[in-house]
Amino acid sequence: MRSGVWLTALNVSRRALELLALLVLARLLTPDDFGLLGIALLTLTGLERFSNLGLTSALIQRAEEDVDRYLDSAFTLQLARGLLLAAIVVAISGPAADFFGEPAVEPILVVVALTPILTGLENPGCIYFQKELEFHKQFVFLVSTSLVYVVVTIVLAFVLGNVWAMVFGKVLSEATQTVVSYLIHDFRPSLSFEREPAMALINYGKWLTASGFIYFLADEGDDFVVGWLLSAASLGFYRLAYRLALTPVSEVTGVVSTVMFPAYSKIQDDVPAIRSGFLRTLQLTTALTLPIGAGIIAVAPVFVAGVLGEQWTPMVIALQILAVYGVFVSVTASFHPVWLAIGHPDYGAKIGLVRVLVMAAIIYPATLRYGLLGTGGSVLVAYVVGGMPLDLYLARSRLELSLRRFFGVLAYPTAAAGAMGTVVWVVRDAVDLGLPLVELAVLVVLGVVCYVVFAVVLARGVGWGIERDIRRLAGAFGD
């Protein structure tokens, strides 16, 4: 929990710094500048995602406390990958610029090609920050990079006034992260390659490479279908709805997964301990994510009208459907770090593949007939039919997890969040204040109060153990 506190602080700090930079740069630069960098980063990050070796996860998962004997091989592999990616980016910079019809992208791609090399040069010893749950050091390590990016980019934006401020800011921030990695950890890697340790890491990481490809299709395939079958405006509605619906719950599940993976890895051979930790994690996670999802569904029309404007009204139904999807994602996200920790990264890839196949079978006709509702519904059905049942099947066999106990843990937050969502929905339809922002604020406060009341009733009346988790979390803040 202390690690979760530090990781939450890290995420909040980096998001705040990114927002600050975005607001200032939006005043100093033009939409074209943002678009040029976006095209370049789309090309780069796509290649990075398809070439992920999974070495970080492999090192965290190793049962040994001391993984120094693997670090030189990992460093050599990462640097080789960075050099290869840089060469590919430079080679395709011209064709990519021609494809997007933006000649100015070519020199930008050549410069940002430095970033995978810099990443490959980072000190692999920093993996111990995650492996040993020392997220206070991870906080210093990563926040320093964000600070440099904000300061350098804003200064350069004043001086240069064009896209190169962001390009140089990104490269210099990556260089800073590399330098800080050697200042904050005393391990010093060398260019050497030992076949046995390297193959152990690659054999584990190969499934994460496959997962990267599969989940790219699962996460981006619906965007492609919307842009292809409907229109650019529809894609704009859908992408914004997706981000609004998934970001709140993904922030919570992301923190939990990052912390619990190394925690589970330390007890990977103790199935009862993992099962107990999983159920506690599920209880705390869903106590946070289910009311968020229910709240988004209930206030979506008021939020869109008051915050985004009436022109965004067509996205309301997609936002609500995707919020339901986000709830299911938050429920099963707790499985992923377990599969990684017990040495089965292949489970994620295989489950993702089933999801992709189910989605591919239904998304085309559903989108043609029902528009954004059909697209969002297809994503939801693919997850509920192709993803969740497989996670539960594996949990029964690998963790000896009783489905009755699993759904028993979910019953409490589902009841509290469902009751809260119902109250907010009824009040929303019954009361029209004529001021959407005021109405939104009232509904949010009402939702928080209702959820707390329902949670207290369930905790005191029927034994929901959320109070114990909150005390532990408060103790982590106090420490």
N, C-alpha and C positions, 0 to 999 in steps of 0.2 A: 504493500500500500504506500509506503514511503517512496518507492520507485515510481509508483503511479502519480504521486503528487509532483515529483520532479519532472516527470514526462509531460504531465498536464501543463506545468509552468513553462516547459520548453515549447510546447505546441502553441500555447497562448502568446508567448513572447514573440515567436517567429511570425505568427499570423498578424500580430499587431504591427510589427516592423514592416512586413510586406504591405499591409494596408496603408501605413504611413507613406512608404515609398510610392505606392500606386497613386495615392491622392495628389502628392506633389508632382510626380512625373506627368500625370494627366493634365496638369496645368502648364507644364513646360514643354511637353512634346505633343505630337499629333497622333491621331488614330492610325495613320499610315506607319508611323514609327513602331507602334505596338504590333501592328499586323506583320511587318517585315520580320521582327524578332520572333513573333509567334510561328511563322512559317519555318524559320530556321530551327527553332527548338522542337517543333513537331517532327521534323526530319531526324534530328539528333536523338530525341527521347524515344522515338519509335525503334531506331536501331539499338539503343541501349536496352530497351525492354526485351527485344528478341534475342539479345546476346547475354542476358543475365546468367552468370555462372552459379549463382546461389552459394557462393563461398562464405558469405557472412553468416547465413543461417546454418550452414554445415559446421562452422566453427563453434557457434553457440550451442548446437545440439550435442557436440562431442561430450561424452560423460566425464572425460578427464578435466580436472581443474586447470591444469597447465597444458596449453595447446601451442606452446612456443615452437615445437618441432614441425608444426604445420604452417607456421606463419611465413617463412621464407618462400615456400612453394606457392602459397596463396598470393603473396606479394608479386612474385614473378608472373603468375597467371593473370592477375589483375592488370599489371603493367602491359603485358602482351596484348590483352584485350583492348586496353586503352589506345595503344599504338595502332592496332588494326582498325578500330572504330574511327580514329582520326584520319587514317589513310582513306577509308571508305567515304567518309563525309567530304573530304577534299575532292575525291574522285567524282562524286555525284553532285557536287555543288552546282556545276553548270547545268546538267540535265534537270536538276530540281528547280533551279531558277526558271528554266524554260517551261517546265511543267506548270508552275504556278503563275507564269507570265509576269514575273518580278525580277528583272536583271539585278537589282540591288541586293537580292538575297545571296548571290554567289559569294561576294567577299565576306559577308557576315558569316556564312557557313564555314569558310576557310578559317576565320578567327575562332569561332566557337568550337572548332574541331580540337582546340587545345584542351578543352575541359575534360574529356575522357582520359587524356594523358595525365593531367593533374590529379584526377581522381585515382588513377592507377598508382600514382606515386605516394598516396597517403599511407601513413604508418598503420600497418595491420594490427599493431598492438592495441589500438583503440577498441578493438572488438571486445576486450575485457570489460569495458564500461557497461556493455549490455550483458555479457556473460555472467558478470559478478553483481549485476543489478546496481551498479554505481552510476545512476542516472544524473547525479549532481555533477559529475565530471562530463557526462554527455551534454548536459545543459551548457556548461562553459564552452565546450568544444564546438557546438553547432550555433549557439547564439552569437558567438564572436564572428562567425561567417556572415550571419544575417546583418549584424551591425556594420560590417565593412561594406556589404553590398549597398545598404541604404545610404551611408555617408558618401561613398565614392560615386555612386550612380547619380545622386542628387547634385553633388558638386559638378560632375561632368555634364549633367544636363544644363546647368547654368552656363557652363563654359562652351560646350559644343552645340547644344540645342538640337540634337538629332538622335537617331537610333543608336549611334555608336556609344552614347553614354551608357545605355543598358547593356550593350555587348561587352564593353570593357569592364563594366561593373560586375557582370557575371563571371568573366574570366578571372578578374582580380579576387573576387570572393572565393572562387575555387582554389586559387593559389594560396589565399590566406588560410583556408581550411587545411590544406596540405602542410603548411608551415606550423600551424597550431597543433596538428596531430603529433608532431615531433617534440613540441615544447611541453605537451601535457602528458605524454607517456614516454618512458625511457627505453622501450624496445627499439632496436635498430635493425631493420631488415637487410638482407643481402640478396643479390640476384643468384639464386640457386634453385635447383629443382630436384626433388627426390620423388621418385616415381610412386612409391607406396603411399606416403601421406597425400600426395597430389591426387592420386586416383581415388582415395577414400573420400576426399572432398568433392571431386567431380561426380562420383557415383551417387552421392547424396544430392548434389546440386542440379544434376541433369533434369530431375523432375520439376525443379523450380524454373528451369529454362523452359520446359514444356508448358508449365503453368502460365508463364508470362505470355506465351503465344496464345494459349487457349483463352485466358482471361482477357486478353486484348480483344478477341472476337466476342466474348461474352459481354464485355463492358462497352465496346465501341460499335458492335454490330448493329444495335438498334439505332444509333445515330446515323449510320450509313443508310439504313433502310428508310428512315424518315426523310433524309435529304434527297434520296433517290426517288421515292414514290410520291412524296408530298411537295414541299417547297422549302426554300431557304428560311422563310418566316416560321414555318412549322418547326423546322430544326431549331431555330432560336428559342421558340416556346419550350420545346422538349428539353433542350440542354439546360436551360435555366431551371426548369421544374425539377430535373434530375438532381442538380446541384443543391437546390434548396431542400429537397426531400431527403437526400442521402447524407449531406455534410454533417448535420448535427449528430446523427447516430454513428456515423463513421468515425467522428472524432473520439467518441466514447469507446467504441469497439477497437479502434486503432491503438489507443493508449493501453487498453486491457491486453490486447494480443501481444504488443511489444514487450510488456512487462512479464506476462505469464509464460511466454515461450522459454526464456532462460530459466524461469522458476520451475516449470515442468521438467525441463531438461535435467535439472539437478536430481530429480526423483523419478527419472524415466522408467526405472525398473520396478517401482512400487505402485502397482495398479490401484490399490485401495486409496493411497494418498493422492494420486492424480485424480481419481474419481471424486474424492471429497473436495479437492481444490477446484475442480471443474464446476461442481454444483454450487459452491460458494460464489465463484466468479459469475456464473450464470445468474444467480439470485441478485447480485449487486448490479450487474450490467443491465439486466432487463428492468430493474427498478428505476433506472435512469432513462433507458431508451424507449420503453413502451409508452410512457406518458408524453414523451417528445413526439413520437409518431402519432398518437391519438390527438395531440394538440394541433399538429400541422393539418391533419384531416379536418378537424373542426373549424379552424380559423382561416383556412385557405382562401375562401372568397373575400373575406374582409382584408386579409393581408395583401392579396394581390391588388385590390382596389385602392387601399390606403397607402401602400409602400411603393408599388411598382407602377400603378396607374391603370386606368380602364383599358388601355390598349393591350394589356397583358391578360385580359380576362379569359381568352381561349385556352390558357394553360392551366386553369384551375382544376379541371377534371384529371389532367395528367399528373398534376402535383399531388392530388389526393391518392390516386392509384399508386404512384411511386412511393408515397409515404407508407402505404401498406407494405409494399415491397421492402422498404427500409426496416420496418418492424421485423419481418422474417429474417432479413440479413443480420440484424442485431442479435436475434435468438441463436442462430447457427454459427455466428462468427467466433464464438467461444470454442468451437471444435478445432478450428484451424491450427492454433498453437499446440494443441494436444497432438495432432497428427505429425506435426514437425518434430515435436519433442521425442516421440516414441520411435522416430526413425522411419516414418512413412510419408514423406513429402509427395509420394505418388498419389496418395488419396485425393489431395486437392486437385491435381491435374485430371484424374479420372472423373471426379465428380463434376468438374468444370466442363469436361468434354460432353458428358450427358446433358448438362444444362444447355450447351451450345446446340446440340442436336435437336432437343425439344423445341428450343426457341426458333431454330431455323425452319422447323416443320410448320409452325403456326404464325410466325410474325408477318409473312408476306400477305396472306389472305386477310388476317386480322387488321392490318394497317390499311389495306385497300378499302375494307368495308367500314371500319369504325374510326379511322384516323388515329390521332394521338392516343385515344382511349384503347384502341386495339394494340398499339405498340407497347404502351405501358402494361396492359393486361398480359401480353405475351411474355414480357420480361418476368412478371410476377408468377405466371403459371409455370414457366420454365424452372423457376427457383423452387416453387412449392412441390412440383411434380418430379423434377429431375435432380434437385440438389438436396433438399432437407431429408427426404426419406433415406437417401444413401448415407448421410451423416449419422442418422439415428440407427441404421442397421449396423454400421461400423462401430458405433458407440456401444451397442449391445454386445457385440462379439469381442471387441478389443478392451473395453473398459468394464464389461459386465454391468452395464448401466441399465437399470430398470426403467422402462418407458413410463411406468406409473410414477416413479419418483421424479423423472424429468418433467413431465407435464404437471406434477404437483408443485414443483418449484415455480413454474410459469403461471399457475392458477392465480396466485396472489397479485402480482403486478398487472396481469391481464384484467382481473376484476376491478382493481383500483383505477387503472388507466381507462378502462371501458366506461366505468361510471363517471369519471371526470369528463371524458370526451362527450358523453351523452348530455350531461348538464350544460357544457359549453355550447354544444350544437343547438340545444333547445333555446337557450338564452339568446344565442345569435339570431335565430329565426324570429324570436318573439320581440326583440328590442332593436329599434333602429334609431340611433342617436343622430344620424345625418352627418356625422364626422367619422370617417372610417378609421383614422389613426387613434382617435379617442376610444372608439368602439373596440379596436384591436387591443389597446392597453387594458381596458376593462376586462375583456375576455381572457387575456393572458393571466392577469392577477387572479381572476375567478378560477381559472384552471389550476394554478399553483395551489391556491387555498383548498380547493376541492380535493386535489390529489393527496395533499398532506393529511387532510381530515380522514379520507378513506383509508390511507395507509396506516394511520394511527389506530383506526377502528379494527383493521385486519390484524395488525401487530398485537394489539391488546386483547382482541376478542377471540381470534382463532389461531394465534401463535405464529404469524409470519415473522421470521427471524431477521427482518431488515434492520431492526434497532441495533442488534449486535454488530452488524456490518458497519452501520453508521458510527458506532462508538469506536470501532477499530480504525475507521477512516479518520475520524477526529483525532484519535491518538497518533496516527501517522503525521497529521498536520502539526500536532503539538510537539512531536519529536524532531 
